[in-house]
Amino acid sequence: MSSSLAPLARVVCAALVTLSPMSASAAETAIEREAIAIHQDLDVLCRGGSGDADEACAIRLHAEKLLGLLGYCYGTKADFGLGGGGRASAVWHKDNGNCAHRP
């Protein structure tokens, strides 16, 4: 990564990894919310077609892996099934066995 996004990605990932051993449920909830927010921001950059789009997409994949490690998945089988809303209705949520995409 050579753009201005690379240092930001390293800082964010280091902060999340540093915080992740916290055992209090409030801390875990904060980490999960931040990881989802980071993914959403990167998704906007990735889809925006800016000069940093390719790197934002690459960093977004790392955010998806992090969410998977936190026990999250994207969308349900119904979201991507017949009559589902697809990506428009899919959200990151705790894996409950009904996941469409688990990183």
VEXBADREN-583141 format. One record per residue: residue number from 1; residue in three letters; x, y negated, z negated of N, C-alpha, C, O in turn. Coordinates in Angstrom, 1 decimal. Atoms other than C-alpha are relative to their C-alpha. Last residue first. Layout:
N
- NUM  ALA  X  Y  Z  X  Y  Z  X  Y  Z  X  Y  Z
...
% end
This chain:
103
- 103  PRO  -1.4  0.1  -0.4  -15.2  13.9  -6.3  0.9  0.9  -0.7  2.1  0.9  -0.4
- 102  ARG  -0.9  0.0  1.2  -18.7  15.2  -6.9  1.4  -0.1  0.5  1.9  0.9  1.1
- 101  HIS  -1.4  0.2  -0.3  -21.2  14.4  -4.1  0.8  -0.1  -1.4  0.5  -1.0  -2.1
- 100  ALA  -0.2  -0.1  -1.5  -24.9  15.4  -3.9  1.5  0.0  0.3  2.0  0.7  1.2
- 99  CYS  -0.8  1.0  -0.7  -25.2  16.2  -7.6  0.1  0.2  1.5  0.2  1.4  1.9
- 98  ASN  0.8  0.3  -1.1  -28.0  18.1  -9.3  0.7  -1.1  0.9  0.1  -2.0  1.5
- 97  GLY  0.2  -1.2  -0.9  -26.0  19.9  -11.9  -0.8  -0.3  1.2  -1.0  0.7  2.0
- 96  ASN  1.0  -0.8  0.7  -26.3  17.0  -14.5  -0.4  1.3  0.8  -1.4  2.0  0.6
- 95  ASP  0.3  -1.2  -0.7  -23.2  15.2  -13.5  -0.9  0.8  -0.9  -0.6  1.2  -2.0
- 94  LYS  -0.7  -1.2  0.6  -23.3  11.8  -15.1  -0.5  1.2  0.7  -1.7  1.3  1.1
- 93  HIS  0.7  -0.4  1.2  -24.5  9.1  -12.6  0.8  1.2  -0.6  1.6  1.9  0.1
- 92  TRP  -0.9  -0.8  0.8  -23.1  7.1  -9.7  -0.8  0.3  -1.3  -1.4  -0.5  -1.9
- 91  VAL  -0.8  0.7  1.0  -26.0  5.9  -7.6  0.9  0.9  -0.7  0.7  2.1  -0.6
- 90  ALA  -1.0  -0.7  0.8  -27.8  7.0  -4.4  0.7  -0.9  -1.0  1.0  -2.0  -0.6
- 89  SER  0.6  -0.4  1.3  -30.9  5.3  -3.1  1.0  0.6  -1.0  0.6  0.8  -2.2
- 88  ALA  0.7  1.2  0.5  -29.4  3.3  -0.2  -0.6  0.4  -1.4  -0.8  -0.6  -2.2
- 87  ARG  -0.9  0.9  0.7  -26.8  6.1  0.4  -0.8  -1.2  -0.7  -0.3  -1.6  -1.7
- 86  GLY  -1.4  0.0  -0.4  -29.6  8.5  1.4  0.9  -0.9  -0.9  0.6  -1.1  -2.0
- 85  GLY  -0.4  1.3  -0.4  -33.2  7.5  0.7  1.5  -0.1  0.4  1.9  -1.2  0.9
- 84  GLY  -0.7  0.8  1.0  -34.4  11.0  0.7  0.4  -1.3  0.5  0.4  -1.5  1.7
- 83  GLY  0.9  1.1  0.6  -37.1  12.3  3.0  0.7  -0.8  -1.0  0.1  -1.7  -1.6
- 82  LEU  1.1  0.4  -0.9  -35.2  15.6  3.8  -0.9  -1.1  -0.8  -1.4  -0.8  -1.8
- 81  GLY  0.8  -1.0  -0.6  -32.2  15.7  1.4  -1.0  -0.6  0.9  -1.1  -1.8  1.2
- 80  PHE  -0.5  -0.3  -1.3  -29.5  13.1  0.7  -0.8  1.2  0.7  -0.3  1.6  1.7
- 79  ASP  -0.4  1.2  -0.7  -31.2  11.4  -2.3  0.4  0.3  1.5  0.1  -0.5  2.4
- 78  ALA  1.2  0.6  -0.5  -32.9  14.7  -3.3  0.3  -1.3  0.8  -0.3  -1.6  1.8
- 77  LYS  0.3  -0.8  -1.2  -29.5  16.4  -3.7  -1.2  -0.6  0.6  -1.3  -0.6  1.9
- 76  THR  0.6  -1.3  0.3  -28.6  13.6  -6.1  -0.3  0.8  1.3  -0.2  0.2  2.4
- 75  GLY  1.2  -0.4  -0.6  -26.3  10.7  -5.7  -0.5  1.3  -0.5  0.2  2.1  -1.1
- 74  TYR  0.7  1.0  -0.8  -22.7  10.3  -6.6  -1.2  0.5  0.7  -1.2  1.5  1.4
- 73  CYS  0.1  -0.4  -1.3  -21.0  12.3  -9.4  -0.9  -1.1  0.7  -1.5  -1.9  0.1
- 72  TYR  1.0  0.6  -0.8  -19.7  11.4  -12.8  0.0  0.6  1.4  0.9  1.2  1.9
- 71  GLY  1.3  -0.8  0.0  -17.9  13.5  -15.4  -1.1  -0.6  0.9  -2.3  -0.2  0.7
- 70  LEU  0.8  0.4  1.1  -15.1  11.0  -16.2  -1.4  0.7  -0.1  -2.2  0.4  -0.9
- 69  LEU  -0.7  -0.4  1.2  -12.7  12.9  -14.0  -0.8  -0.4  -1.3  -0.7  0.3  -2.3
- 68  GLY  0.2  -1.5  0.1  -15.2  12.5  -11.2  0.6  0.5  -1.2  0.1  1.4  -1.9
- 67  LEU  1.4  -0.2  0.4  -15.3  8.7  -11.8  -0.3  1.5  -0.2  -1.0  2.0  -1.1
- 66  LEU  0.1  0.4  1.5  -11.5  8.7  -11.7  -1.4  0.2  -0.5  -1.6  0.8  -1.6
- 65  LYS  -0.7  -1.1  0.8  -11.5  10.6  -8.4  -0.1  -0.3  -1.5  -0.4  0.6  -2.2
- 64  GLU  0.9  -1.1  0.0  -14.0  8.0  -7.0  0.5  1.2  -0.8  -0.2  1.9  -1.5
- 63  ALA  1.1  0.3  0.9  -11.8  5.2  -8.1  -1.0  1.1  -0.1  -1.5  1.4  -1.2
- 62  HIS  -0.6  -0.2  1.4  -8.9  6.8  -6.3  -1.0  -0.3  -1.1  -1.1  0.4  -2.1
- 61  LEU  -0.1  -1.5  0.1  -11.1  7.0  -3.1  0.6  0.3  -1.4  0.2  1.3  -2.0
- 60  ARG  1.4  -0.5  0.4  -11.9  3.3  -3.6  0.0  1.5  -0.2  -0.7  2.0  -1.1
- 59  ILE  0.0  0.1  1.4  -8.1  2.6  -3.4  -1.4  0.4  -0.6  -1.5  1.0  -1.7
- 58  ALA  -0.9  -1.0  0.6  -8.0  4.0  0.1  0.0  -0.1  -1.5  0.0  1.0  -2.2
- 57  CYS  0.6  -1.4  -0.1  -11.1  2.1  1.1  0.9  1.0  -0.6  0.4  2.0  -1.2
- 56  ALA  1.1  0.0  0.9  -9.7  -1.2  -0.3  -0.7  1.4  0.1  -1.0  2.0  -1.0
- 55  GLU  -0.6  -0.3  1.3  -6.5  -0.5  1.6  -1.0  0.1  -1.1  -0.9  0.9  -2.0
- 54  ASP  -0.6  -1.3  0.0  -8.3  -0.2  4.9  0.6  0.4  -1.4  0.4  1.5  -1.9
- 53  ALA  1.0  -1.1  0.1  -10.5  -3.2  4.1  0.6  1.4  0.0  0.1  2.2  -0.8
- 52  ASP  -0.4  -1.0  1.0  -7.6  -5.6  3.2  -1.0  1.2  0.0  -0.9  2.0  -0.9
- 51  GLY  -1.4  -0.5  -0.3  -7.8  -7.7  6.4  0.4  1.1  -1.0  1.3  1.9  -0.7
- 50  SER  -1.1  1.0  0.1  -11.5  -8.1  5.8  1.3  0.7  0.3  1.4  1.9  0.6
- 49  GLY  -0.8  0.2  -1.2  -14.0  -5.7  7.3  1.0  -1.0  -0.1  1.6  -1.5  0.9
- 48  GLY  0.0  1.4  -0.4  -16.5  -6.1  4.5  0.8  -0.2  1.2  0.6  -1.3  1.9
- 47  ARG  1.0  0.1  -1.0  -17.2  -2.3  4.1  0.0  -1.4  0.6  -0.7  -1.7  1.6
- 46  CYS  -0.2  -1.0  -1.0  -14.1  -1.7  2.1  -0.9  -0.2  1.2  -0.5  0.0  2.4
- 45  LEU  -1.2  0.3  -0.7  -14.3  -4.9  0.2  0.2  0.9  1.2  0.6  0.5  2.3
- 44  VAL  0.3  1.3  -0.8  -17.9  -4.2  -0.8  1.2  -0.4  0.8  1.0  -0.7  2.0
- 43  ASP  0.9  -0.4  -1.1  -16.9  -0.6  -1.7  -0.4  -1.2  0.8  -0.5  -1.1  2.0
- 42  LEU  -0.8  -0.5  -1.1  -14.0  -1.9  -3.7  -0.8  0.4  1.2  -0.4  0.3  2.3
- 41  ASP  -0.8  1.1  -0.6  -16.3  -4.0  -5.8  0.8  0.5  1.2  0.9  -0.2  2.2
- 40  GLN  1.0  0.9  -0.8  -18.7  -1.1  -6.3  0.7  -1.1  0.6  0.4  -1.5  1.8
- 39  HIS  0.3  -0.7  -1.3  -15.8  1.2  -7.3  -0.9  -0.8  0.8  -0.8  -0.9  2.0
- 38  ILE  -1.2  0.0  -0.9  -14.5  -1.3  -9.8  -0.3  0.7  1.3  0.0  0.1  2.4
- 37  ALA  -0.1  1.4  -0.5  -18.0  -1.7  -11.3  1.2  -0.1  0.9  1.0  -0.8  2.0
- 36  ILE  1.0  0.2  -1.0  -18.3  2.1  -11.6  0.0  -1.4  0.6  -0.1  -1.5  1.8
- 35  ALA  -0.4  -0.9  -1.1  -14.9  2.4  -13.4  -1.1  -0.2  1.1  -0.7  -0.2  2.3
- 34  GLU  -1.0  0.7  -0.7  -15.9  -0.6  -15.7  0.5  0.8  1.3  0.7  0.2  2.3
- 33  ARG  0.6  1.2  -0.6  -19.1  1.0  -16.7  1.0  -0.7  0.9  0.7  -1.1  2.0
- 32  GLU  0.8  -0.5  -1.1  -17.4  4.4  -17.4  -0.6  -1.2  0.8  -0.6  -1.2  2.0
- 31  ILE  -0.9  -0.5  -1.0  -14.7  2.7  -19.5  -0.8  0.4  1.3  -0.5  0.1  2.4
- 30  ALA  -0.7  1.2  -0.6  -17.3  0.7  -21.5  0.9  0.4  1.2  0.9  -0.2  2.2
- 29  THR  1.0  0.7  -0.8  -19.3  3.9  -22.1  0.5  -1.2  0.7  0.2  -1.5  1.9
- 28  GLU  0.1  -0.8  -1.2  -16.2  5.7  -23.2  -1.0  -0.6  0.9  -0.9  -0.6  2.1
- 27  ALA  -1.1  0.3  -0.8  -15.5  2.9  -25.7  -0.1  0.8  1.4  0.2  0.3  2.4
- 26  ALA  0.1  1.4  -0.6  -19.0  3.0  -27.0  1.2  -0.3  0.9  1.0  -0.9  1.9
- 25  SER  0.9  0.0  -1.1  -18.8  6.8  -27.4  -0.1  -1.4  0.6  -0.3  -1.5  1.8
- 24  ALA  1.3  0.6  0.4  -15.8  6.5  -29.7  -0.8  -0.1  1.3  -0.4  -0.5  2.4
- 23  SER  1.0  -1.0  0.3  -13.0  8.9  -28.7  -1.4  -0.6  -0.3  -2.4  0.1  -0.2
- 22  MET  0.8  0.4  1.0  -10.5  6.6  -27.0  -1.2  1.0  -0.2  -1.7  1.5  0.8
- 21  PRO  0.0  -0.8  1.1  -8.2  8.6  -24.8  -0.9  -0.4  -1.2  -1.1  0.4  -2.1
- 20  SER  0.7  -1.3  -0.1  -9.4  6.8  -21.7  0.1  0.9  -1.2  -0.9  1.6  -1.5
- 19  LEU  1.2  0.1  0.9  -8.1  3.3  -22.7  -0.7  1.4  -0.1  -1.5  1.6  -1.0
- 18  THR  -0.4  0.4  1.3  -4.6  3.7  -21.3  -1.2  0.1  -1.0  -1.1  0.6  -2.1
- 17  VAL  -0.6  -1.1  0.5  -5.9  5.5  -18.2  0.4  -0.2  -1.5  0.4  0.7  -2.3
- 16  LEU  1.0  -1.0  0.3  -8.3  2.7  -17.6  0.6  1.3  -0.6  0.0  1.9  -1.4
- 15  ALA  0.9  0.4  1.1  -5.7  0.1  -18.0  -1.0  1.0  -0.3  -1.2  1.3  -1.5
- 14  ALA  -0.7  -0.2  1.2  -3.2  1.9  -15.8  -0.8  -0.4  -1.2  -0.7  0.3  -2.3
- 13  CYS  -0.1  -1.5  0.3  -5.8  2.3  -13.1  0.8  0.2  -1.3  0.4  1.1  -2.1
- 12  VAL  1.3  -0.5  0.4  -6.7  -1.4  -13.2  0.1  1.5  -0.4  -0.4  1.9  -1.4
- 11  VAL  0.4  0.5  1.3  -3.1  -2.5  -13.2  -1.3  0.5  -0.5  -1.4  0.9  -1.6
- 10  ARG  -0.9  -0.6  1.0  -2.1  -0.2  -10.3  -0.4  -0.5  -1.4  -0.4  0.3  -2.4
- 9  ALA  0.4  -1.4  0.2  -5.1  -1.3  -8.3  0.8  0.7  -1.0  0.3  1.4  -1.8
- 8  LEU  1.2  0.0  0.8  -4.3  -4.9  -8.8  -0.5  1.4  -0.3  -0.9  1.7  -1.4
- 7  PRO  -0.4  0.3  1.4  -0.7  -4.4  -7.6  -1.3  0.0  -0.9  -1.2  0.5  -2.0
- 6  ALA  -0.8  -1.0  0.6  -2.0  -2.7  -4.4  0.4  -0.3  -1.5  0.2  0.6  -2.3
- 5  LEU  0.8  -0.9  0.8  -4.7  -5.2  -3.6  0.8  1.1  -0.7  0.3  1.5  -1.8
- 4  SER  0.2  0.6  1.3  -2.3  -7.9  -2.4  -0.9  0.9  -0.9  -0.9  0.7  -2.1
- 3  SER  0.8  1.3  0.2  -1.4  -5.8  0.5  0.0  -0.4  -1.4  0.6  0.2  -2.3
- 2  SER  -0.9  1.2  -0.1  1.5  -3.3  1.0  -0.8  -1.3  -0.2  -0.2  -2.3  -0.3
- 1  MET  0.8  1.2  0.0  0.0  0.0  0.0  0.9  -1.2  0.0  1.8  -1.4  -0.8
% end
